[in-house]
Amino acid sequence: MQTNLDRAKIEYGGAKLDADKAGKHLADALDKIKLARRKLAEYEALLAAQQAAMTITSSYEGTFSSRVALGSFVRKGHLLGSRLN
């Protein structure tokens, strides 16, 4: 009987240790999720800024034709399109 009681105590101690480890792993996983969300928010903000910088506006209303091929390198002030009438 004593041997069974000792085994049960050892198993209980092992289970308690496993439960403590699981709690730590959960806390670590939650910290990783928080860090990933923070990085994602930073990248989303960067992407939004880049997307806003790529918006093309014109001082004229109407239809325009592109004068630059998709993927072409352009510099500031480069003529991108012409007005169709």
PDB file of N, CA, C and O in Angstrom:
ATOM      1  N   MET A   1       0.807  -1.202   0.000  1.00  0.00           N
ATOM      2  CA  MET A   1       0.000   0.000   0.000  1.00  0.00           C
ATOM      3  C   MET A   1       0.855   1.274   0.000  1.00  0.00           C
ATOM      4  O   MET A   1       0.542   2.236  -0.701  1.00  0.00           O
ATOM      5  N   GLN A   2       1.918   1.273   0.777  1.00  0.00           N
ATOM      6  CA  GLN A   2       2.774   2.438   0.868  1.00  0.00           C
ATOM      7  C   GLN A   2       3.409   2.737  -0.487  1.00  0.00           C
ATOM      8  O   GLN A   2       3.573   3.902  -0.852  1.00  0.00           O
ATOM      9  N   THR A   3       3.764   1.701  -1.227  1.00  0.00           N
ATOM     10  CA  THR A   3       4.370   1.879  -2.532  1.00  0.00           C
ATOM     11  C   THR A   3       3.393   2.568  -3.480  1.00  0.00           C
ATOM     12  O   THR A   3       3.778   3.454  -4.243  1.00  0.00           O
ATOM     13  N   ASN A   4       2.139   2.160  -3.429  1.00  0.00           N
ATOM     14  CA  ASN A   4       1.117   2.788  -4.266  1.00  0.00           C
ATOM     15  C   ASN A   4       0.913   4.245  -3.876  1.00  0.00           C
ATOM     16  O   ASN A   4       0.721   5.098  -4.742  1.00  0.00           O
ATOM     17  N   LEU A   5       0.954   4.531  -2.597  1.00  0.00           N
ATOM     18  CA  LEU A   5       0.801   5.905  -2.125  1.00  0.00           C
ATOM     19  C   LEU A   5       1.985   6.745  -2.593  1.00  0.00           C
ATOM     20  O   LEU A   5       1.800   7.883  -3.025  1.00  0.00           O
ATOM     21  N   ASP A   6       3.192   6.203  -2.514  1.00  0.00           N
ATOM     22  CA  ASP A   6       4.381   6.928  -2.974  1.00  0.00           C
ATOM     23  C   ASP A   6       4.296   7.200  -4.474  1.00  0.00           C
ATOM     24  O   ASP A   6       4.606   8.304  -4.922  1.00  0.00           O
ATOM     25  N   ARG A   7       3.882   6.208  -5.246  1.00  0.00           N
ATOM     26  CA  ARG A   7       3.728   6.400  -6.693  1.00  0.00           C
ATOM     27  C   ARG A   7       2.702   7.470  -7.010  1.00  0.00           C
ATOM     28  O   ARG A   7       2.901   8.293  -7.903  1.00  0.00           O
ATOM     29  N   ALA A   8       1.587   7.452  -6.259  1.00  0.00           N
ATOM     30  CA  ALA A   8       0.539   8.445  -6.483  1.00  0.00           C
ATOM     31  C   ALA A   8       1.056   9.849  -6.174  1.00  0.00           C
ATOM     32  O   ALA A   8       0.744  10.804  -6.886  1.00  0.00           O
ATOM     33  N   LYS A   9       1.853   9.967  -5.102  1.00  0.00           N
ATOM     34  CA  LYS A   9       2.434  11.269  -4.758  1.00  0.00           C
ATOM     35  C   LYS A   9       3.391  11.742  -5.852  1.00  0.00           C
ATOM     36  O   LYS A   9       3.400  12.919  -6.215  1.00  0.00           O
ATOM     37  N   ILE A  10       4.192  10.817  -6.371  1.00  0.00           N
ATOM     38  CA  ILE A  10       5.130  11.168  -7.444  1.00  0.00           C
ATOM     39  C   ILE A  10       4.367  11.589  -8.698  1.00  0.00           C
ATOM     40  O   ILE A  10       4.716  12.579  -9.341  1.00  0.00           O
ATOM     41  N   GLU A  11       3.325  10.834  -9.041  1.00  0.00           N
ATOM     42  CA  GLU A  11       2.511  11.182 -10.213  1.00  0.00           C
ATOM     43  C   GLU A  11       1.827  12.528 -10.021  1.00  0.00           C
ATOM     44  O   GLU A  11       1.731  13.326 -10.953  1.00  0.00           O
ATOM     45  N   TYR A  12       1.345  12.778  -8.777  1.00  0.00           N
ATOM     46  CA  TYR A  12       0.712  14.068  -8.488  1.00  0.00           C
ATOM     47  C   TYR A  12       1.723  15.210  -8.648  1.00  0.00           C
ATOM     48  O   TYR A  12       1.409  16.245  -9.235  1.00  0.00           O
ATOM     49  N   GLY A  13       2.936  15.016  -8.122  1.00  0.00           N
ATOM     50  CA  GLY A  13       3.977  16.032  -8.244  1.00  0.00           C
ATOM     51  C   GLY A  13       4.332  16.281  -9.702  1.00  0.00           C
ATOM     52  O   GLY A  13       4.523  17.429 -10.103  1.00  0.00           O
ATOM     53  N   GLY A  14       4.425  15.213 -10.509  1.00  0.00           N
ATOM     54  CA  GLY A  14       4.712  15.358 -11.934  1.00  0.00           C
ATOM     55  C   GLY A  14       3.599  16.091 -12.665  1.00  0.00           C
ATOM     56  O   GLY A  14       3.853  16.941 -13.518  1.00  0.00           O
ATOM     57  N   ALA A  15       2.357  15.750 -12.319  1.00  0.00           N
ATOM     58  CA  ALA A  15       1.217  16.418 -12.963  1.00  0.00           C
ATOM     59  C   ALA A  15       1.175  17.892 -12.589  1.00  0.00           C
ATOM     60  O   ALA A  15       0.868  18.741 -13.426  1.00  0.00           O
ATOM     61  N   LYS A  16       1.481  18.196 -11.334  1.00  0.00           N
ATOM     62  CA  LYS A  16       1.486  19.597 -10.895  1.00  0.00           C
ATOM     63  C   LYS A  16       2.590  20.372 -11.615  1.00  0.00           C
ATOM     64  O   LYS A  16       2.390  21.516 -12.022  1.00  0.00           O
ATOM     65  N   LEU A  17       3.758  19.738 -11.769  1.00  0.00           N
ATOM     66  CA  LEU A  17       4.863  20.371 -12.481  1.00  0.00           C
ATOM     67  C   LEU A  17       4.483  20.615 -13.946  1.00  0.00           C
ATOM     68  O   LEU A  17       4.759  21.683 -14.494  1.00  0.00           O
ATOM     69  N   ASP A  18       3.852  19.628 -14.570  1.00  0.00           N
ATOM     70  CA  ASP A  18       3.393  19.788 -15.955  1.00  0.00           C
ATOM     71  C   ASP A  18       2.385  20.929 -16.073  1.00  0.00           C
ATOM     72  O   ASP A  18       2.427  21.695 -17.036  1.00  0.00           O
ATOM     73  N   ALA A  19       1.487  21.045 -15.107  1.00  0.00           N
ATOM     74  CA  ALA A  19       0.491  22.119 -15.122  1.00  0.00           C
ATOM     75  C   ALA A  19       1.164  23.480 -14.983  1.00  0.00           C
ATOM     76  O   ALA A  19       0.761  24.442 -15.636  1.00  0.00           O
ATOM     77  N   ASP A  20       2.185  23.564 -14.136  1.00  0.00           N
ATOM     78  CA  ASP A  20       2.923  24.828 -13.974  1.00  0.00           C
ATOM     79  C   ASP A  20       3.629  25.207 -15.271  1.00  0.00           C
ATOM     80  O   ASP A  20       3.637  26.372 -15.669  1.00  0.00           O
ATOM     81  N   LYS A  21       4.227  24.198 -15.934  1.00  0.00           N
ATOM     82  CA  LYS A  21       4.903  24.450 -17.207  1.00  0.00           C
ATOM     83  C   LYS A  21       3.910  24.903 -18.274  1.00  0.00           C
ATOM     84  O   LYS A  21       4.209  25.788 -19.075  1.00  0.00           O
ATOM     85  N   ALA A  22       2.742  24.298 -18.278  1.00  0.00           N
ATOM     86  CA  ALA A  22       1.724  24.664 -19.273  1.00  0.00           C
ATOM     87  C   ALA A  22       1.303  26.118 -19.086  1.00  0.00           C
ATOM     88  O   ALA A  22       1.094  26.834 -20.065  1.00  0.00           O
ATOM     89  N   GLY A  23       1.178  26.554 -17.837  1.00  0.00           N
ATOM     90  CA  GLY A  23       0.823  27.951 -17.570  1.00  0.00           C
ATOM     91  C   GLY A  23       1.895  28.901 -18.079  1.00  0.00           C
ATOM     92  O   GLY A  23       1.587  29.964 -18.617  1.00  0.00           O
ATOM     93  N   LYS A  24       3.161  28.513 -17.909  1.00  0.00           N
ATOM     94  CA  LYS A  24       4.260  29.342 -18.394  1.00  0.00           C
ATOM     95  C   LYS A  24       4.268  29.371 -19.919  1.00  0.00           C
ATOM     96  O   LYS A  24       4.487  30.423 -20.521  1.00  0.00           O
ATOM     97  N   HIS A  25       4.031  28.218 -20.543  1.00  0.00           N
ATOM     98  CA  HIS A  25       3.989  28.174 -22.006  1.00  0.00           C
ATOM     99  C   HIS A  25       2.843  29.036 -22.544  1.00  0.00           C
ATOM    100  O   HIS A  25       2.983  29.694 -23.575  1.00  0.00           O
ATOM    101  N   LEU A  26       1.722  29.026 -21.843  1.00  0.00           N
ATOM    102  CA  LEU A  26       0.584  29.859 -22.253  1.00  0.00           C
ATOM    103  C   LEU A  26       0.949  31.338 -22.155  1.00  0.00           C
ATOM    104  O   LEU A  26       0.654  32.117 -23.061  1.00  0.00           O
ATOM    105  N   ALA A  27       1.586  31.715 -21.061  1.00  0.00           N
ATOM    106  CA  ALA A  27       1.983  33.116 -20.895  1.00  0.00           C
ATOM    107  C   ALA A  27       2.985  33.522 -21.981  1.00  0.00           C
ATOM    108  O   ALA A  27       2.908  34.625 -22.522  1.00  0.00           O
ATOM    109  N   ASP A  28       3.928  32.621 -22.295  1.00  0.00           N
ATOM    110  CA  ASP A  28       4.897  32.911 -23.361  1.00  0.00           C
ATOM    111  C   ASP A  28       4.194  33.071 -24.709  1.00  0.00           C
ATOM    112  O   ASP A  28       4.518  33.969 -25.486  1.00  0.00           O
ATOM    113  N   ALA A  29       3.232  32.194 -24.975  1.00  0.00           N
ATOM    114  CA  ALA A  29       2.498  32.269 -26.245  1.00  0.00           C
ATOM    115  C   ALA A  29       1.707  33.567 -26.336  1.00  0.00           C
ATOM    116  O   ALA A  29       1.649  34.183 -27.400  1.00  0.00           O
ATOM    117  N   LEU A  30       1.101  33.986 -25.235  1.00  0.00           N
ATOM    118  CA  LEU A  30       0.342  35.245 -25.236  1.00  0.00           C
ATOM    119  C   LEU A  30       1.270  36.440 -25.464  1.00  0.00           C
ATOM    120  O   LEU A  30       0.902  37.389 -26.156  1.00  0.00           O
ATOM    121  N   ASP A  31       2.466  36.395 -24.885  1.00  0.00           N
ATOM    122  CA  ASP A  31       3.441  37.468 -25.118  1.00  0.00           C
ATOM    123  C   ASP A  31       3.867  37.513 -26.575  1.00  0.00           C
ATOM    124  O   ASP A  31       4.012  38.593 -27.148  1.00  0.00           O
ATOM    125  N   LYS A  32       4.071  36.344 -27.181  1.00  0.00           N
ATOM    126  CA  LYS A  32       4.437  36.298 -28.599  1.00  0.00           C
ATOM    127  C   LYS A  32       3.326  36.862 -29.469  1.00  0.00           C
ATOM    128  O   LYS A  32       3.594  37.556 -30.450  1.00  0.00           O
ATOM    129  N   ILE A  33       2.087  36.569 -29.116  1.00  0.00           N
ATOM    130  CA  ILE A  33       0.946  37.101 -29.873  1.00  0.00           C
ATOM    131  C   ILE A  33       0.907  38.622 -29.769  1.00  0.00           C
ATOM    132  O   ILE A  33       0.681  39.304 -30.768  1.00  0.00           O
ATOM    133  N   LYS A  34       1.123  39.156 -28.576  1.00  0.00           N
ATOM    134  CA  LYS A  34       1.137  40.617 -28.390  1.00  0.00           C
ATOM    135  C   LYS A  34       2.233  41.263 -29.225  1.00  0.00           C
ATOM    136  O   LYS A  34       2.015  42.294 -29.861  1.00  0.00           O
ATOM    137  N   LEU A  35       3.417  40.649 -29.220  1.00  0.00           N
ATOM    138  CA  LEU A  35       4.531  41.177 -29.991  1.00  0.00           C
ATOM    139  C   LEU A  35       4.222  41.133 -31.488  1.00  0.00           C
ATOM    140  O   LEU A  35       4.504  42.087 -32.212  1.00  0.00           O
ATOM    141  N   ALA A  36       3.646  40.031 -31.943  1.00  0.00           N
ATOM    142  CA  ALA A  36       3.298  39.900 -33.361  1.00  0.00           C
ATOM    143  C   ALA A  36       2.239  40.927 -33.760  1.00  0.00           C
ATOM    144  O   ALA A  36       2.309  41.489 -34.853  1.00  0.00           O
ATOM    145  N   ARG A  37       1.273  41.175 -32.901  1.00  0.00           N
ATOM    146  CA  ARG A  37       0.240  42.179 -33.196  1.00  0.00           C
ATOM    147  C   ARG A  37       0.855  43.569 -33.288  1.00  0.00           C
ATOM    148  O   ARG A  37       0.479  44.363 -34.150  1.00  0.00           O
ATOM    149  N   ARG A  38       1.802  43.861 -32.398  1.00  0.00           N
ATOM    150  CA  ARG A  38       2.468  45.170 -32.419  1.00  0.00           C
ATOM    151  C   ARG A  38       3.262  45.347 -33.721  1.00  0.00           C
ATOM    152  O   ARG A  38       3.217  46.411 -34.337  1.00  0.00           O
ATOM    153  N   LYS A  39       3.984  44.304 -34.135  1.00  0.00           N
ATOM    154  CA  LYS A  39       4.735  44.372 -35.385  1.00  0.00           C
ATOM    155  C   LYS A  39       3.791  44.516 -36.577  1.00  0.00           C
ATOM    156  O   LYS A  39       4.064  45.277 -37.506  1.00  0.00           O
ATOM    157  N   LEU A  40       2.686  43.785 -36.543  1.00  0.00           N
ATOM    158  CA  LEU A  40       1.709  43.870 -37.626  1.00  0.00           C
ATOM    159  C   LEU A  40       1.146  45.279 -37.730  1.00  0.00           C
ATOM    160  O   LEU A  40       0.986  45.793 -38.837  1.00  0.00           O
ATOM    161  N   ALA A  41       0.841  45.913 -36.606  1.00  0.00           N
ATOM    162  CA  ALA A  41       0.322  47.278 -36.620  1.00  0.00           C
ATOM    163  C   ALA A  41       1.354  48.246 -37.211  1.00  0.00           C
ATOM    164  O   ALA A  41       0.997  49.169 -37.943  1.00  0.00           O
ATOM    165  N   GLU A  42       2.639  48.028 -36.887  1.00  0.00           N
ATOM    166  CA  GLU A  42       3.695  48.879 -37.444  1.00  0.00           C
ATOM    167  C   GLU A  42       3.783  48.708 -38.964  1.00  0.00           C
ATOM    168  O   GLU A  42       3.903  49.692 -39.694  1.00  0.00           O
ATOM    169  N   TYR A  43       3.725  47.470 -39.435  1.00  0.00           N
ATOM    170  CA  TYR A  43       3.805  47.220 -40.877  1.00  0.00           C
ATOM    171  C   TYR A  43       2.574  47.751 -41.606  1.00  0.00           C
ATOM    172  O   TYR A  43       2.677  48.257 -42.723  1.00  0.00           O
ATOM    173  N   GLU A  44       1.402  47.632 -40.965  1.00  0.00           N
ATOM    174  CA  GLU A  44       0.186  48.172 -41.581  1.00  0.00           C
ATOM    175  C   GLU A  44       0.269  49.683 -41.707  1.00  0.00           C
ATOM    176  O   GLU A  44      -0.153  50.243 -42.718  1.00  0.00           O
ATOM    177  N   ALA A  45       0.811  50.351 -40.688  1.00  0.00           N
ATOM    178  CA  ALA A  45       0.973  51.808 -40.738  1.00  0.00           C
ATOM    179  C   ALA A  45       1.957  52.196 -41.836  1.00  0.00           C
ATOM    180  O   ALA A  45       1.729  53.159 -42.567  1.00  0.00           O
ATOM    181  N   LEU A  46       3.050  51.447 -41.951  1.00  0.00           N
ATOM    182  CA  LEU A  46       4.035  51.708 -43.003  1.00  0.00           C
ATOM    183  C   LEU A  46       3.410  51.508 -44.382  1.00  0.00           C
ATOM    184  O   LEU A  46       3.615  52.322 -45.281  1.00  0.00           O
ATOM    185  N   LEU A  47       2.658  50.441 -44.547  1.00  0.00           N
ATOM    186  CA  LEU A  47       1.998  50.176 -45.823  1.00  0.00           C
ATOM    187  C   LEU A  47       0.993  51.271 -46.160  1.00  0.00           C
ATOM    188  O   LEU A  47       0.908  51.698 -47.312  1.00  0.00           O
ATOM    189  N   ALA A  48       0.234  51.727 -45.175  1.00  0.00           N
ATOM    190  CA  ALA A  48      -0.733  52.802 -45.416  1.00  0.00           C
ATOM    191  C   ALA A  48      -0.028  54.084 -45.849  1.00  0.00           C
ATOM    192  O   ALA A  48      -0.515  54.795 -46.729  1.00  0.00           O
ATOM    193  N   ALA A  49       1.107  54.378 -45.239  1.00  0.00           N
ATOM    194  CA  ALA A  49       1.871  55.574 -45.620  1.00  0.00           C
ATOM    195  C   ALA A  49       2.402  55.451 -47.049  1.00  0.00           C
ATOM    196  O   ALA A  49       2.356  56.412 -47.817  1.00  0.00           O
ATOM    197  N   GLN A  50       2.904  54.270 -47.400  1.00  0.00           N
ATOM    198  CA  GLN A  50       3.401  54.064 -48.758  1.00  0.00           C
ATOM    199  C   GLN A  50       2.270  54.129 -49.777  1.00  0.00           C
ATOM    200  O   GLN A  50       2.431  54.677 -50.868  1.00  0.00           O
ATOM    201  N   GLN A  51       1.137  53.571 -49.412  1.00  0.00           N
ATOM    202  CA  GLN A  51      -0.009  53.600 -50.319  1.00  0.00           C
ATOM    203  C   GLN A  51      -0.503  55.025 -50.517  1.00  0.00           C
ATOM    204  O   GLN A  51      -0.870  55.401 -51.630  1.00  0.00           O
ATOM    205  N   ALA A  52      -0.519  55.817 -49.462  1.00  0.00           N
ATOM    206  CA  ALA A  52      -0.930  57.215 -49.580  1.00  0.00           C
ATOM    207  C   ALA A  52       0.041  57.994 -50.456  1.00  0.00           C
ATOM    208  O   ALA A  52      -0.370  58.889 -51.195  1.00  0.00           O
ATOM    209  N   ALA A  53       1.327  57.660 -50.377  1.00  0.00           N
ATOM    210  CA  ALA A  53       2.322  58.350 -51.193  1.00  0.00           C
ATOM    211  C   ALA A  53       2.176  58.002 -52.676  1.00  0.00           C
ATOM    212  O   ALA A  53       2.654  58.745 -53.534  1.00  0.00           O
ATOM    213  N   MET A  54       1.538  56.908 -52.977  1.00  0.00           N
ATOM    214  CA  MET A  54       1.396  56.484 -54.369  1.00  0.00           C
ATOM    215  C   MET A  54       0.116  57.008 -55.022  1.00  0.00           C
ATOM    216  O   MET A  54      -0.103  56.782 -56.212  1.00  0.00           O
ATOM    217  N   THR A  55      -0.718  57.693 -54.272  1.00  0.00           N
ATOM    218  CA  THR A  55      -1.949  58.240 -54.825  1.00  0.00           C
ATOM    219  C   THR A  55      -1.626  59.399 -55.760  1.00  0.00           C
ATOM    220  O   THR A  55      -0.914  60.333 -55.391  1.00  0.00           O
ATOM    221  N   ILE A  56      -2.155  59.321 -56.962  1.00  0.00           N
ATOM    222  CA  ILE A  56      -1.895  60.351 -57.966  1.00  0.00           C
ATOM    223  C   ILE A  56      -3.126  61.242 -58.081  1.00  0.00           C
ATOM    224  O   ILE A  56      -4.244  60.760 -58.259  1.00  0.00           O
ATOM    225  N   THR A  57      -2.905  62.529 -57.977  1.00  0.00           N
ATOM    226  CA  THR A  57      -4.008  63.478 -58.126  1.00  0.00           C
ATOM    227  C   THR A  57      -3.701  64.431 -59.276  1.00  0.00           C
ATOM    228  O   THR A  57      -2.549  64.630 -59.661  1.00  0.00           O
ATOM    229  N   SER A  58      -4.755  65.001 -59.799  1.00  0.00           N
ATOM    230  CA  SER A  58      -4.590  65.919 -60.919  1.00  0.00           C
ATOM    231  C   SER A  58      -5.343  67.204 -60.626  1.00  0.00           C
ATOM    232  O   SER A  58      -6.344  67.209 -59.909  1.00  0.00           O
ATOM    233  N   SER A  59      -4.850  68.276 -61.187  1.00  0.00           N
ATOM    234  CA  SER A  59      -5.531  69.558 -61.008  1.00  0.00           C
ATOM    235  C   SER A  59      -6.672  69.715 -62.010  1.00  0.00           C
ATOM    236  O   SER A  59      -7.452  70.664 -61.919  1.00  0.00           O
ATOM    237  N   TYR A  60      -6.773  68.792 -62.963  1.00  0.00           N
ATOM    238  CA  TYR A  60      -7.826  68.836 -63.977  1.00  0.00           C
ATOM    239  C   TYR A  60      -8.784  67.670 -63.785  1.00  0.00           C
ATOM    240  O   TYR A  60      -8.398  66.576 -63.375  1.00  0.00           O
ATOM    241  N   GLU A  61     -10.034  67.941 -64.093  1.00  0.00           N
ATOM    242  CA  GLU A  61     -11.056  66.908 -64.022  1.00  0.00           C
ATOM    243  C   GLU A  61     -11.222  66.301 -65.406  1.00  0.00           C
ATOM    244  O   GLU A  61     -11.192  67.015 -66.408  1.00  0.00           O
ATOM    245  N   GLY A  62     -11.396  65.003 -65.465  1.00  0.00           N
ATOM    246  CA  GLY A  62     -11.617  64.376 -66.759  1.00  0.00           C
ATOM    247  C   GLY A  62     -10.938  63.033 -66.876  1.00  0.00           C
ATOM    248  O   GLY A  62     -10.541  62.434 -65.877  1.00  0.00           O
ATOM    249  N   THR A  63     -10.804  62.561 -68.112  1.00  0.00           N
ATOM    250  CA  THR A  63     -10.206  61.262 -68.386  1.00  0.00           C
ATOM    251  C   THR A  63      -8.767  61.446 -68.836  1.00  0.00           C
ATOM    252  O   THR A  63      -8.452  62.347 -69.614  1.00  0.00           O
ATOM    253  N   PHE A  64      -7.902  60.580 -68.336  1.00  0.00           N
ATOM    254  CA  PHE A  64      -6.487  60.670 -68.647  1.00  0.00           C
ATOM    255  C   PHE A  64      -5.983  59.370 -69.242  1.00  0.00           C
ATOM    256  O   PHE A  64      -6.504  58.294 -68.947  1.00  0.00           O
ATOM    257  N   SER A  65      -4.983  59.476 -70.066  1.00  0.00           N
ATOM    258  CA  SER A  65      -4.331  58.327 -70.674  1.00  0.00           C
ATOM    259  C   SER A  65      -2.945  58.191 -70.055  1.00  0.00           C
ATOM    260  O   SER A  65      -2.239  59.181 -69.864  1.00  0.00           O
ATOM    261  N   SER A  66      -2.569  56.966 -69.749  1.00  0.00           N
ATOM    262  CA  SER A  66      -1.255  56.724 -69.156  1.00  0.00           C
ATOM    263  C   SER A  66      -0.164  56.877 -70.197  1.00  0.00           C
ATOM    264  O   SER A  66      -0.310  56.440 -71.338  1.00  0.00           O
ATOM    265  N   ARG A  67       0.933  57.503 -69.792  1.00  0.00           N
ATOM    266  CA  ARG A  67       2.089  57.665 -70.680  1.00  0.00           C
ATOM    267  C   ARG A  67       3.283  56.880 -70.152  1.00  0.00           C
ATOM    268  O   ARG A  67       4.376  56.954 -70.713  1.00  0.00           O
ATOM    269  N   VAL A  68       3.077  56.132 -69.080  1.00  0.00           N
ATOM    270  CA  VAL A  68       4.146  55.368 -68.454  1.00  0.00           C
ATOM    271  C   VAL A  68       3.688  53.918 -68.352  1.00  0.00           C
ATOM    272  O   VAL A  68       2.566  53.644 -67.925  1.00  0.00           O
ATOM    273  N   ALA A  69       4.552  52.998 -68.740  1.00  0.00           N
ATOM    274  CA  ALA A  69       4.228  51.578 -68.664  1.00  0.00           C
ATOM    275  C   ALA A  69       4.206  51.119 -67.206  1.00  0.00           C
ATOM    276  O   ALA A  69       4.946  51.642 -66.373  1.00  0.00           O
ATOM    277  N   LEU A  70       3.365  50.151 -66.910  1.00  0.00           N
ATOM    278  CA  LEU A  70       3.256  49.589 -65.572  1.00  0.00           C
ATOM    279  C   LEU A  70       4.616  49.040 -65.133  1.00  0.00           C
ATOM    280  O   LEU A  70       5.239  48.261 -65.854  1.00  0.00           O
ATOM    281  N   GLY A  71       5.058  49.441 -63.979  1.00  0.00           N
ATOM    282  CA  GLY A  71       6.338  48.974 -63.448  1.00  0.00           C
ATOM    283  C   GLY A  71       7.527  49.821 -63.861  1.00  0.00           C
ATOM    284  O   GLY A  71       8.655  49.512 -63.477  1.00  0.00           O
ATOM    285  N   SER A  72       7.315  50.865 -64.624  1.00  0.00           N
ATOM    286  CA  SER A  72       8.419  51.724 -65.072  1.00  0.00           C
ATOM    287  C   SER A  72       8.930  52.584 -63.919  1.00  0.00           C
ATOM    288  O   SER A  72       8.185  52.930 -63.003  1.00  0.00           O
ATOM    289  N   PHE A  73      10.205  52.916 -63.985  1.00  0.00           N
ATOM    290  CA  PHE A  73      10.811  53.795 -62.996  1.00  0.00           C
ATOM    291  C   PHE A  73      10.542  55.243 -63.396  1.00  0.00           C
ATOM    292  O   PHE A  73      10.797  55.634 -64.535  1.00  0.00           O
ATOM    293  N   VAL A  74      10.038  56.020 -62.475  1.00  0.00           N
ATOM    294  CA  VAL A  74       9.793  57.444 -62.737  1.00  0.00           C
ATOM    295  C   VAL A  74      10.362  58.261 -61.591  1.00  0.00           C
ATOM    296  O   VAL A  74      10.537  57.772 -60.474  1.00  0.00           O
ATOM    297  N   ARG A  75      10.643  59.508 -61.897  1.00  0.00           N
ATOM    298  CA  ARG A  75      11.119  60.442 -60.882  1.00  0.00           C
ATOM    299  C   ARG A  75      10.046  61.486 -60.631  1.00  0.00           C
ATOM    300  O   ARG A  75       9.086  61.609 -61.390  1.00  0.00           O
ATOM    301  N   LYS A  76      10.225  62.223 -59.566  1.00  0.00           N
ATOM    302  CA  LYS A  76       9.307  63.296 -59.232  1.00  0.00           C
ATOM    303  C   LYS A  76       9.265  64.300 -60.385  1.00  0.00           C
ATOM    304  O   LYS A  76      10.311  64.730 -60.873  1.00  0.00           O
ATOM    305  N   GLY A  77       8.069  64.670 -60.818  1.00  0.00           N
ATOM    306  CA  GLY A  77       7.886  65.621 -61.908  1.00  0.00           C
ATOM    307  C   GLY A  77       7.756  64.960 -63.263  1.00  0.00           C
ATOM    308  O   GLY A  77       7.464  65.630 -64.254  1.00  0.00           O
ATOM    309  N   HIS A  78       7.968  63.657 -63.324  1.00  0.00           N
ATOM    310  CA  HIS A  78       7.853  62.918 -64.593  1.00  0.00           C
ATOM    311  C   HIS A  78       6.395  62.937 -65.053  1.00  0.00           C
ATOM    312  O   HIS A  78       5.493  62.763 -64.234  1.00  0.00           O
ATOM    313  N   LEU A  79       6.150  63.144 -66.337  1.00  0.00           N
ATOM    314  CA  LEU A  79       4.810  63.170 -66.891  1.00  0.00           C
ATOM    315  C   LEU A  79       4.254  61.737 -66.891  1.00  0.00           C
ATOM    316  O   LEU A  79       4.797  60.856 -67.558  1.00  0.00           O
ATOM    317  N   LEU A  80       3.192  61.518 -66.156  1.00  0.00           N
ATOM    318  CA  LEU A  80       2.621  60.180 -66.022  1.00  0.00           C
ATOM    319  C   LEU A  80       1.476  59.924 -66.990  1.00  0.00           C
ATOM    320  O   LEU A  80       1.212  58.777 -67.348  1.00  0.00           O
ATOM    321  N   GLY A  81       0.799  60.977 -67.413  1.00  0.00           N
ATOM    322  CA  GLY A  81      -0.337  60.790 -68.294  1.00  0.00           C
ATOM    323  C   GLY A  81      -0.692  62.072 -69.007  1.00  0.00           C
ATOM    324  O   GLY A  81      -0.153  63.141 -68.718  1.00  0.00           O
ATOM    325  N   SER A  82      -1.612  61.942 -69.949  1.00  0.00           N
ATOM    326  CA  SER A  82      -2.071  63.122 -70.659  1.00  0.00           C
ATOM    327  C   SER A  82      -3.594  63.128 -70.691  1.00  0.00           C
ATOM    328  O   SER A  82      -4.235  62.078 -70.661  1.00  0.00           O
ATOM    329  N   ARG A  83      -4.150  64.310 -70.750  1.00  0.00           N
ATOM    330  CA  ARG A  83      -5.600  64.484 -70.718  1.00  0.00           C
ATOM    331  C   ARG A  83      -6.205  64.180 -72.088  1.00  0.00           C
ATOM    332  O   ARG A  83      -5.709  64.631 -73.120  1.00  0.00           O
ATOM    333  N   LEU A  84      -7.282  63.409 -72.070  1.00  0.00           N
ATOM    334  CA  LEU A  84      -8.005  63.074 -73.303  1.00  0.00           C
ATOM    335  C   LEU A  84      -9.185  64.036 -73.449  1.00  0.00           C
ATOM    336  O   LEU A  84      -9.881  64.310 -72.471  1.00  0.00           O
ATOM    337  N   ASN A  85      -9.415  64.542 -74.642  1.00  0.00           N
ATOM    338  CA  ASN A  85     -10.570  65.414 -74.886  1.00  0.00           C
ATOM    339  C   ASN A  85     -11.278  64.997 -76.144  1.00  0.00           C
ATOM    340  O   ASN A  85     -12.277  65.609 -76.522  1.00  0.00           O
TER     341      ASN A  85
END
